[in-house]
Amino acid sequence: MTHRHRDRIWIGESGALCVAALLCAVSAAAEARAEPVRAVVELFTSQGCGACRGADPIIRDLARQPGVVALTLPVTYWDYLGWKDTLALRPLTERQRAYARARGARQVFTPQVVVDGGGFAVGSDRPALERLMREATQRGGLPIPVRGEIKGDRIAVEVGAAPEARPDTRGDVWLVPVLRSRAIAIQAGENGGRTATYVNVVRGIQRLGSWTGQPTRFDVPCTLAEIAEADSWVILVQGAAEGRPGRILGAAKGPGL
């Protein structure tokens, strides 16, 4: 199976990612009122997957909840079924496969949801997803406070300290550009003739640096107007082990999410 990049994506150890220039006008006061994020839900999906249509309304419902980051990650591996996903990116497929390796799973599938980097369920199984969300709440939500604030032509990212300083407390800080909403008319394949509406579609992943359990700050310059049509962003603090994604420890929403 071959994969290809159809959209511009920026992934790297250094540099910066910025949202469209108009987002720099969002007021700091509005951001200060934002509810802290208590859970992050990633939906791995594909326009070519007939079973995925049941997951779309669930992720749209979650996206409307103030304390939830709900992300749509379109993958590439169903493109051979007769319709190439117009939003899919190979690095998102690689992220799902990294999750599978981390938990010892041999295969990936769609629709799949991952809650806080560690809870897994079929994306169309609302009761299973609600159970994972309850468990996340019972654990106290995400333990690390994260804030992202637009200041002029910069995005100031602040990550708080770990509740208990431990030598093995560490992770990576990511800036994830998203397209808040996109309707796609699917013309062939299992969903041929259907118009699907996707929310918070991930358009890239940019590593800002490491977090070692101590308060950390990153200053991201707004040098680009947009990345693959992204019109907002999400900040994630995620544990990592041997290059594989671990538990999500903290998150913050960008403007309009």
Contacts in CASP RR format, 6 or more apart in sequence:
PFRMAT RR
TARGET T0000
AUTHOR 0000-0000-0000
METHOD contacts of the structure
MODEL  1
MTHRHRDRIWIGESGALCVAALLCAVSAAAEARAEPVRAVVELFTSQGCG
ACRGADPIIRDLARQPGVVALTLPVTYWDYLGWKDTLALRPLTERQRAYA
RARGARQVFTPQVVVDGGGFAVGSDRPALERLMREATQRGGLPIPVRGEI
KGDRIAVEVGAAPEARPDTRGDVWLVPVLRSRAIAIQAGENGGRTATYVN
VVRGIQRLGSWTGQPTRFDVPCTLAEIAEADSWVILVQGAAEGRPGRILG
AAKGPGL
1 77 0 8 1.000
1 80 0 8 1.000
3 76 0 8 1.000
3 77 0 8 1.000
3 90 0 8 1.000
3 93 0 8 1.000
4 76 0 8 1.000
4 90 0 8 1.000
5 89 0 8 1.000
5 90 0 8 1.000
6 84 0 8 1.000
6 86 0 8 1.000
6 88 0 8 1.000
7 87 0 8 1.000
7 89 0 8 1.000
7 203 0 8 1.000
7 228 0 8 1.000
7 229 0 8 1.000
8 227 0 8 1.000
8 228 0 8 1.000
9 89 0 8 1.000
9 91 0 8 1.000
9 203 0 8 1.000
9 204 0 8 1.000
9 205 0 8 1.000
9 227 0 8 1.000
9 228 0 8 1.000
10 17 0 8 1.000
10 204 0 8 1.000
10 206 0 8 1.000
10 227 0 8 1.000
11 91 0 8 1.000
11 204 0 8 1.000
11 205 0 8 1.000
11 206 0 8 1.000
11 207 0 8 1.000
12 206 0 8 1.000
12 207 0 8 1.000
13 207 0 8 1.000
13 209 0 8 1.000
15 206 0 8 1.000
16 175 0 8 1.000
16 206 0 8 1.000
16 220 0 8 1.000
16 221 0 8 1.000
16 223 0 8 1.000
17 175 0 8 1.000
17 177 0 8 1.000
17 204 0 8 1.000
17 206 0 8 1.000
17 220 0 8 1.000
17 224 0 8 1.000
17 227 0 8 1.000
17 233 0 8 1.000
18 155 0 8 1.000
18 220 0 8 1.000
18 221 0 8 1.000
18 222 0 8 1.000
18 223 0 8 1.000
18 224 0 8 1.000
18 225 0 8 1.000
19 155 0 8 1.000
19 177 0 8 1.000
19 222 0 8 1.000
19 226 0 8 1.000
19 227 0 8 1.000
19 230 0 8 1.000
19 231 0 8 1.000
19 232 0 8 1.000
19 233 0 8 1.000
19 254 0 8 1.000
19 255 0 8 1.000
20 225 0 8 1.000
20 226 0 8 1.000
20 230 0 8 1.000
20 231 0 8 1.000
21 222 0 8 1.000
21 225 0 8 1.000
23 150 0 8 1.000
23 231 0 8 1.000
23 232 0 8 1.000
23 255 0 8 1.000
24 150 0 8 1.000
24 152 0 8 1.000
24 153 0 8 1.000
24 222 0 8 1.000
26 150 0 8 1.000
26 255 0 8 1.000
26 256 0 8 1.000
28 149 0 8 1.000
28 150 0 8 1.000
28 151 0 8 1.000
30 255 0 8 1.000
31 147 0 8 1.000
31 148 0 8 1.000
31 149 0 8 1.000
31 150 0 8 1.000
31 254 0 8 1.000
31 255 0 8 1.000
34 66 0 8 1.000
34 252 0 8 1.000
34 253 0 8 1.000
35 66 0 8 1.000
35 67 0 8 1.000
36 67 0 8 1.000
36 142 0 8 1.000
36 145 0 8 1.000
37 67 0 8 1.000
37 68 0 8 1.000
37 69 0 8 1.000
37 142 0 8 1.000
37 146 0 8 1.000
37 250 0 8 1.000
37 251 0 8 1.000
37 252 0 8 1.000
37 253 0 8 1.000
38 67 0 8 1.000
38 68 0 8 1.000
38 136 0 8 1.000
38 137 0 8 1.000
38 140 0 8 1.000
38 141 0 8 1.000
38 142 0 8 1.000
39 67 0 8 1.000
39 68 0 8 1.000
39 69 0 8 1.000
39 115 0 8 1.000
39 116 0 8 1.000
39 133 0 8 1.000
39 136 0 8 1.000
39 137 0 8 1.000
39 141 0 8 1.000
39 142 0 8 1.000
40 68 0 8 1.000
40 69 0 8 1.000
40 71 0 8 1.000
40 115 0 8 1.000
40 116 0 8 1.000
40 117 0 8 1.000
40 142 0 8 1.000
40 236 0 8 1.000
40 248 0 8 1.000
40 250 0 8 1.000
40 251 0 8 1.000
41 59 0 8 1.000
41 62 0 8 1.000
41 68 0 8 1.000
41 69 0 8 1.000
41 70 0 8 1.000
41 71 0 8 1.000
41 113 0 8 1.000
41 114 0 8 1.000
41 115 0 8 1.000
41 129 0 8 1.000
41 133 0 8 1.000
42 71 0 8 1.000
42 73 0 8 1.000
42 113 0 8 1.000
42 114 0 8 1.000
42 115 0 8 1.000
42 117 0 8 1.000
43 55 0 8 1.000
43 58 0 8 1.000
43 59 0 8 1.000
43 70 0 8 1.000
43 71 0 8 1.000
43 72 0 8 1.000
43 73 0 8 1.000
43 111 0 8 1.000
43 112 0 8 1.000
43 113 0 8 1.000
43 123 0 8 1.000
44 73 0 8 1.000
44 75 0 8 1.000
44 92 0 8 1.000
44 96 0 8 1.000
44 108 0 8 1.000
44 110 0 8 1.000
44 111 0 8 1.000
44 112 0 8 1.000
44 113 0 8 1.000
44 114 0 8 1.000
45 52 0 8 1.000
45 55 0 8 1.000
45 56 0 8 1.000
45 72 0 8 1.000
45 73 0 8 1.000
45 74 0 8 1.000
45 75 0 8 1.000
45 110 0 8 1.000
45 111 0 8 1.000
45 198 0 8 1.000
46 52 0 8 1.000
46 74 0 8 1.000
46 75 0 8 1.000
46 76 0 8 1.000
46 77 0 8 1.000
46 78 0 8 1.000
46 79 0 8 1.000
46 85 0 8 1.000
46 88 0 8 1.000
46 110 0 8 1.000
47 74 0 8 1.000
47 83 0 8 1.000
47 85 0 8 1.000
47 86 0 8 1.000
47 87 0 8 1.000
47 88 0 8 1.000
47 184 0 8 1.000
47 186 0 8 1.000
47 191 0 8 1.000
47 196 0 8 1.000
48 78 0 8 1.000
48 79 0 8 1.000
48 81 0 8 1.000
48 82 0 8 1.000
48 83 0 8 1.000
48 85 0 8 1.000
48 186 0 8 1.000
48 189 0 8 1.000
48 190 0 8 1.000
48 191 0 8 1.000
49 78 0 8 1.000
49 81 0 8 1.000
49 110 0 8 1.000
49 111 0 8 1.000
49 190 0 8 1.000
49 191 0 8 1.000
50 190 0 8 1.000
50 191 0 8 1.000
51 110 0 8 1.000
51 111 0 8 1.000
51 124 0 8 1.000
52 110 0 8 1.000
52 111 0 8 1.000
52 124 0 8 1.000
52 191 0 8 1.000
53 191 0 8 1.000
53 194 0 8 1.000
53 196 0 8 1.000
54 111 0 8 1.000
54 123 0 8 1.000
54 124 0 8 1.000
55 111 0 8 1.000
55 113 0 8 1.000
55 123 0 8 1.000
55 124 0 8 1.000
56 196 0 8 1.000
56 197 0 8 1.000
56 198 0 8 1.000
58 123 0 8 1.000
58 124 0 8 1.000
58 126 0 8 1.000
58 129 0 8 1.000
59 70 0 8 1.000
59 72 0 8 1.000
59 113 0 8 1.000
59 199 0 8 1.000
59 200 0 8 1.000
60 197 0 8 1.000
60 199 0 8 1.000
62 68 0 8 1.000
62 70 0 8 1.000
63 70 0 8 1.000
63 199 0 8 1.000
63 200 0 8 1.000
63 257 0 8 1.000
68 133 0 8 1.000
69 200 0 8 1.000
69 234 0 8 1.000
69 236 0 8 1.000
69 251 0 8 1.000
69 253 0 8 1.000
69 257 0 8 1.000
70 199 0 8 1.000
70 200 0 8 1.000
71 176 0 8 1.000
71 178 0 8 1.000
71 200 0 8 1.000
71 201 0 8 1.000
71 202 0 8 1.000
71 234 0 8 1.000
72 198 0 8 1.000
72 199 0 8 1.000
72 200 0 8 1.000
72 201 0 8 1.000
72 202 0 8 1.000
73 92 0 8 1.000
73 95 0 8 1.000
73 96 0 8 1.000
73 201 0 8 1.000
73 202 0 8 1.000
74 85 0 8 1.000
74 87 0 8 1.000
74 88 0 8 1.000
74 89 0 8 1.000
74 92 0 8 1.000
74 198 0 8 1.000
74 201 0 8 1.000
74 202 0 8 1.000
75 85 0 8 1.000
75 88 0 8 1.000
75 92 0 8 1.000
75 93 0 8 1.000
75 96 0 8 1.000
75 108 0 8 1.000
75 110 0 8 1.000
76 85 0 8 1.000
76 88 0 8 1.000
76 89 0 8 1.000
76 90 0 8 1.000
76 92 0 8 1.000
76 93 0 8 1.000
77 93 0 8 1.000
77 108 0 8 1.000
78 85 0 8 1.000
78 110 0 8 1.000
79 85 0 8 1.000
79 88 0 8 1.000
81 189 0 8 1.000
81 190 0 8 1.000
82 188 0 8 1.000
82 189 0 8 1.000
83 186 0 8 1.000
83 187 0 8 1.000
83 188 0 8 1.000
83 189 0 8 1.000
83 190 0 8 1.000
83 191 0 8 1.000
83 192 0 8 1.000
86 184 0 8 1.000
87 179 0 8 1.000
87 182 0 8 1.000
87 184 0 8 1.000
87 198 0 8 1.000
87 201 0 8 1.000
89 202 0 8 1.000
89 203 0 8 1.000
89 204 0 8 1.000
91 204 0 8 1.000
91 205 0 8 1.000
92 202 0 8 1.000
92 204 0 8 1.000
93 108 0 8 1.000
95 205 0 8 1.000
95 245 0 8 1.000
96 108 0 8 1.000
96 112 0 8 1.000
97 108 0 8 1.000
98 243 0 8 1.000
98 244 0 8 1.000
98 245 0 8 1.000
99 114 0 8 1.000
99 117 0 8 1.000
99 118 0 8 1.000
99 120 0 8 1.000
99 244 0 8 1.000
99 245 0 8 1.000
100 106 0 8 1.000
100 107 0 8 1.000
100 108 0 8 1.000
101 244 0 8 1.000
102 241 0 8 1.000
102 244 0 8 1.000
102 245 0 8 1.000
102 246 0 8 1.000
103 118 0 8 1.000
103 120 0 8 1.000
109 122 0 8 1.000
111 122 0 8 1.000
111 123 0 8 1.000
111 124 0 8 1.000
112 120 0 8 1.000
112 121 0 8 1.000
112 122 0 8 1.000
112 123 0 8 1.000
113 120 0 8 1.000
113 121 0 8 1.000
113 122 0 8 1.000
113 123 0 8 1.000
113 129 0 8 1.000
113 132 0 8 1.000
114 120 0 8 1.000
115 121 0 8 1.000
115 129 0 8 1.000
115 132 0 8 1.000
115 133 0 8 1.000
115 136 0 8 1.000
116 136 0 8 1.000
116 141 0 8 1.000
116 142 0 8 1.000
116 247 0 8 1.000
116 248 0 8 1.000
117 238 0 8 1.000
117 245 0 8 1.000
117 246 0 8 1.000
117 247 0 8 1.000
117 248 0 8 1.000
118 246 0 8 1.000
118 247 0 8 1.000
118 248 0 8 1.000
119 132 0 8 1.000
119 135 0 8 1.000
121 128 0 8 1.000
121 129 0 8 1.000
121 131 0 8 1.000
121 132 0 8 1.000
122 128 0 8 1.000
123 129 0 8 1.000
142 248 0 8 1.000
142 249 0 8 1.000
142 250 0 8 1.000
142 251 0 8 1.000
143 162 0 8 1.000
143 163 0 8 1.000
143 249 0 8 1.000
143 250 0 8 1.000
144 159 0 8 1.000
144 160 0 8 1.000
144 161 0 8 1.000
144 162 0 8 1.000
144 211 0 8 1.000
144 213 0 8 1.000
144 237 0 8 1.000
144 249 0 8 1.000
144 250 0 8 1.000
145 159 0 8 1.000
145 160 0 8 1.000
145 250 0 8 1.000
146 157 0 8 1.000
146 158 0 8 1.000
146 159 0 8 1.000
146 160 0 8 1.000
146 235 0 8 1.000
146 237 0 8 1.000
146 250 0 8 1.000
146 251 0 8 1.000
146 252 0 8 1.000
147 156 0 8 1.000
147 157 0 8 1.000
147 158 0 8 1.000
147 252 0 8 1.000
148 155 0 8 1.000
148 156 0 8 1.000
148 157 0 8 1.000
148 158 0 8 1.000
148 235 0 8 1.000
148 252 0 8 1.000
148 254 0 8 1.000
149 155 0 8 1.000
149 156 0 8 1.000
149 158 0 8 1.000
150 156 0 8 1.000
150 222 0 8 1.000
150 255 0 8 1.000
152 222 0 8 1.000
153 221 0 8 1.000
153 222 0 8 1.000
154 219 0 8 1.000
154 220 0 8 1.000
154 221 0 8 1.000
154 222 0 8 1.000
155 175 0 8 1.000
155 219 0 8 1.000
155 220 0 8 1.000
155 222 0 8 1.000
155 233 0 8 1.000
156 217 0 8 1.000
156 218 0 8 1.000
156 219 0 8 1.000
156 220 0 8 1.000
157 173 0 8 1.000
157 175 0 8 1.000
157 208 0 8 1.000
157 217 0 8 1.000
157 218 0 8 1.000
157 219 0 8 1.000
157 220 0 8 1.000
157 235 0 8 1.000
157 252 0 8 1.000
158 215 0 8 1.000
158 216 0 8 1.000
158 217 0 8 1.000
159 173 0 8 1.000
159 211 0 8 1.000
159 215 0 8 1.000
159 216 0 8 1.000
159 217 0 8 1.000
159 218 0 8 1.000
159 237 0 8 1.000
159 250 0 8 1.000
160 213 0 8 1.000
160 215 0 8 1.000
160 216 0 8 1.000
161 213 0 8 1.000
161 214 0 8 1.000
161 215 0 8 1.000
162 169 0 8 1.000
162 213 0 8 1.000
162 214 0 8 1.000
165 213 0 8 1.000
165 214 0 8 1.000
169 212 0 8 1.000
169 213 0 8 1.000
170 210 0 8 1.000
170 211 0 8 1.000
170 212 0 8 1.000
170 213 0 8 1.000
170 239 0 8 1.000
170 240 0 8 1.000
171 210 0 8 1.000
171 211 0 8 1.000
171 212 0 8 1.000
171 237 0 8 1.000
171 238 0 8 1.000
171 239 0 8 1.000
171 240 0 8 1.000
171 249 0 8 1.000
172 207 0 8 1.000
172 208 0 8 1.000
172 209 0 8 1.000
172 210 0 8 1.000
172 211 0 8 1.000
172 237 0 8 1.000
172 238 0 8 1.000
172 239 0 8 1.000
172 240 0 8 1.000
173 207 0 8 1.000
173 208 0 8 1.000
173 209 0 8 1.000
173 210 0 8 1.000
173 211 0 8 1.000
173 216 0 8 1.000
173 218 0 8 1.000
173 235 0 8 1.000
173 236 0 8 1.000
173 237 0 8 1.000
174 205 0 8 1.000
174 206 0 8 1.000
174 207 0 8 1.000
174 208 0 8 1.000
174 235 0 8 1.000
174 236 0 8 1.000
174 237 0 8 1.000
174 238 0 8 1.000
175 205 0 8 1.000
175 206 0 8 1.000
175 208 0 8 1.000
175 220 0 8 1.000
175 233 0 8 1.000
175 234 0 8 1.000
175 235 0 8 1.000
176 202 0 8 1.000
176 204 0 8 1.000
176 205 0 8 1.000
176 206 0 8 1.000
176 233 0 8 1.000
176 234 0 8 1.000
176 235 0 8 1.000
176 236 0 8 1.000
177 202 0 8 1.000
177 203 0 8 1.000
177 204 0 8 1.000
177 206 0 8 1.000
177 226 0 8 1.000
177 227 0 8 1.000
177 228 0 8 1.000
177 230 0 8 1.000
177 232 0 8 1.000
177 233 0 8 1.000
178 200 0 8 1.000
178 201 0 8 1.000
178 202 0 8 1.000
178 203 0 8 1.000
178 230 0 8 1.000
178 231 0 8 1.000
178 232 0 8 1.000
178 233 0 8 1.000
178 234 0 8 1.000
178 257 0 8 1.000
179 198 0 8 1.000
179 200 0 8 1.000
179 201 0 8 1.000
179 203 0 8 1.000
179 228 0 8 1.000
179 229 0 8 1.000
179 230 0 8 1.000
179 231 0 8 1.000
180 199 0 8 1.000
180 200 0 8 1.000
180 231 0 8 1.000
180 232 0 8 1.000
180 256 0 8 1.000
180 257 0 8 1.000
181 197 0 8 1.000
181 198 0 8 1.000
181 199 0 8 1.000
182 197 0 8 1.000
182 198 0 8 1.000
182 201 0 8 1.000
182 229 0 8 1.000
183 195 0 8 1.000
183 196 0 8 1.000
183 197 0 8 1.000
183 198 0 8 1.000
184 195 0 8 1.000
184 196 0 8 1.000
184 197 0 8 1.000
184 198 0 8 1.000
185 193 0 8 1.000
185 195 0 8 1.000
186 192 0 8 1.000
186 193 0 8 1.000
186 194 0 8 1.000
186 195 0 8 1.000
186 196 0 8 1.000
187 193 0 8 1.000
200 232 0 8 1.000
200 234 0 8 1.000
200 257 0 8 1.000
203 227 0 8 1.000
203 228 0 8 1.000
203 229 0 8 1.000
203 230 0 8 1.000
204 227 0 8 1.000
204 228 0 8 1.000
204 230 0 8 1.000
208 218 0 8 1.000
208 220 0 8 1.000
209 218 0 8 1.000
211 237 0 8 1.000
232 253 0 8 1.000
232 254 0 8 1.000
232 255 0 8 1.000
232 256 0 8 1.000
232 257 0 8 1.000
233 254 0 8 1.000
234 251 0 8 1.000
234 252 0 8 1.000
234 253 0 8 1.000
234 254 0 8 1.000
234 257 0 8 1.000
235 251 0 8 1.000
235 252 0 8 1.000
235 254 0 8 1.000
236 248 0 8 1.000
236 250 0 8 1.000
236 251 0 8 1.000
237 248 0 8 1.000
237 249 0 8 1.000
237 250 0 8 1.000
237 251 0 8 1.000
238 245 0 8 1.000
238 246 0 8 1.000
238 247 0 8 1.000
238 248 0 8 1.000
238 249 0 8 1.000
238 250 0 8 1.000
239 245 0 8 1.000
239 246 0 8 1.000
239 247 0 8 1.000
239 248 0 8 1.000
239 249 0 8 1.000
240 246 0 8 1.000
END
